[in-house]
Amino acid sequence: MTMTDEDRLRAGVVAVMRAMDARGLNRGTSGNVSARLGEAMLVSPSGVPPERLTPDAVVRVEADGSTPAGSLKPSSEWRMHWRLLALRPDCNAVVHCHSRHATILACANKPIPPMHYMVAVGGGASVPVAPYATFGSDALADTVIETLGGRYAALMANHGQVVVAPSLELALLIAEEIEEQAAVYWGTIALGGPVLLDNAEMARILDRFRSYGQK
């Protein structure tokens, strides 16, 4: 039996949830992952730890927000995932996690500044912080969408980080790099703060990133 696109995406959501746990980007049942499936969305369920998550448990959310009878409850952040995918046709996946250093900065309301060229993996010269709103709320979706704009990554005040990207694999890689940059910035603060790259250099870096790697 061949795998359908939905089968592959379900397996991909599970793989990313488990990878986040294994790589220290998430702990327990925090964090969530989604993928576009035509007009619908597949999203990790609420309250299921990664080691117990199976492809069948991933929740399909239809275009009208409904879920199939008998399915598990979708992630409490499904509205944020849904609206991000709806507003970003260039992207097909969302990863949200509570990685330690990104969350430290988010709780201090400190954006990651242009201290290193790899900050640009987030799609901008810095990684901004979305204002705080209660988890799972429409207000949180609003603040995240407004803060991201055309970027791939943002911190979420007093919460964690979120990444939107063309694929599940790329979303995971960006989330991992954002955590690394958050850790580096956190370390430089202990030494008096980083020396920042200027706007012109960050513009050159962002331009190079458009053709970097294998497309």
N, C-alpha and C positions, 0 to 999 in steps of 0.2 A: 504494500500500500504506500503510495507516495504522500508526502506531507503537503498540505495546502499552505497558502500564504498565512492563513490564520494560525495553523499549527506551528509554523516557524516563528511567528511573532509571539505566540504564547510561550513557546520554549525560550525565546529571546528575553522576554520580560522576567521569567524565572531565573535565567542565567545572570542577568544584570543585578537582580535583587540579591542573589547569592554572592556574586562577585563583590558587591558593595560591602556585604558583611565580612567576607574573607579579607578584603583589603583595608578594613578598618574605617570605611567611610560611613558605616551605619552600625547600629547595635539594636538587638531585639526586634521589635515590630515597628520601629520608627522608619520614616522614609517611604517613598513610593515611586513607581515606574509606570509609564504608559507608552503606548505605540498607536499610531494611526492605522486604521483598518478601513480603507475606503471612506465612507461617510460615518463610520462608527469608530470606536476607540476601545482598545484593550488596556485595562489598568489593574495593577496589583490589588488584592482584596485588603480590607481593613483587619488589622489585628492578627495576621498570620505570619509567624516567624519564617525567615527565608528557608531554613532547613526543612520546614514542613510544607512549603509552597510547591504546588504541582501545576503543570500547564492547564489542567482542567479547572483549577481554582481561580485562574485569572479571569477577571470579570469583563464581559463585553457590555459596553454602554452604547446604545443606539443614538441616532441623530437627535431624537426627541428627549434624550436623557434617561430613557427606560433601560432596564436590565432584564434578562430572561428570567422567567419563573424558576425558582429553586436555586438561583445563583447566590454566591456569597455577597455580602455588602461590599461595594467598591471602597477604595481608600477614601478617607475623610477629605482628602484634597482633590477629589476627582473633578470638581468644578474648575479648579485652577488648571489642571491638565487639559480639560476639555476646551477651555477658552483660549489657552495658549496655542493648542493645535489648530483651533478654528481661525485664529488671527495670524498664524505664522505658516502659510502654505509652503514655505521653504523648508520647514522642519516636520519631522515625522515621529519624534520621540521626546519625552520629558523625563528627566531624572531629578528627584528631590531627595536630599539626604541631610543628616545632621552630623557631618564630619567634624571632628573636634576643633581644629583651628579655624575653619570657616565659621563655626558656630561661636567660638570665642569672639571673633571680630564682629559677627552679627549682633551678639549680645552687648558689645561695646559701641555698636553703631559706627564702626570704622570701615569704610570702603578700602579695597586693596588698591593702592596708588600705582602709578607707572614706574615701578622700581626695577622691573626685570622684563625682558622682551616677551617671556612666556605668559605674562599677564594678558597679552593680546589674544590668547586662545579663547578668552571670554567674549571676543568680538568687539572690544573697545579698548581704549587706552587705560582704563581702570575697571574694577569690578564694583559697581555701586551697591548700596544697601536699600532695599525696598522698605518703606515705613512699616511699623508693626501693625498687624491686625490679627484677630483671633483665628486660630487654625481652623481650616475647613469652611471658612466664611467667604461670601461673595466679596467682602471688603478686602480680604487677603488676595484673592484673584485679581482684583482691580489694582492694588498697589504693585503687585509683581509684574503685571502686564505693562503698566505705565513706566515702571523703572527699567525693565528690560529693553523696551523699544525694539531696536533691531539687533541687540546683543544676543549672545548665546547664554550668558551666565550672569547671575546676580546673587548677592547675599540677601537673606530675609531677616529683618531685625528681630532679635530675641528668639530666633528659630533655627536657621540653618542656611543651606544654599539650594539653588534651583538651576537646572540647565535644560535648555531646549536645543535640539540639534537635528540634522537630517536623518540620523539613524540611531538605534539603540547603542551600538558599539561606540559611536563617536560621542554620544551624550555621556556615557560612562567615562571615556577617556578625558573629556573636558572636566567633568566633576572631580576626577582624580587629580588633574593638574591644578584646578582651582584650590583644592585642599593643600597641595604642595606650596602654591604661592601664598596662601594664607599662613602656612607654617613659617615660611621664610620671612614674611612681613612681621609676624609676631616676634620672631627672633631678632629682627633688626630694631624693633621698638626697644628691646632691652639694652641695645647698644647706642641709643640716642636717636634712632630713626634712620630710614634708608636715604641714600642719595638717589634722586629721581631722574628718570630720563625725560628729556624735554618733548614738547608737543610735536616738533618736526620729526624727531627720531621715532616716536610712537606711530606717526602717520606712515613713515617708511616701513616700519615693521608690519603694520596692518596691511599695507599694500603687498608686501612679500608673502604674508600668510595666505593671501587669496590664491596664490599659485604654488604654495608649499605642499610637498608630499605627493602621494598618488591620488589622482582624482578618479 
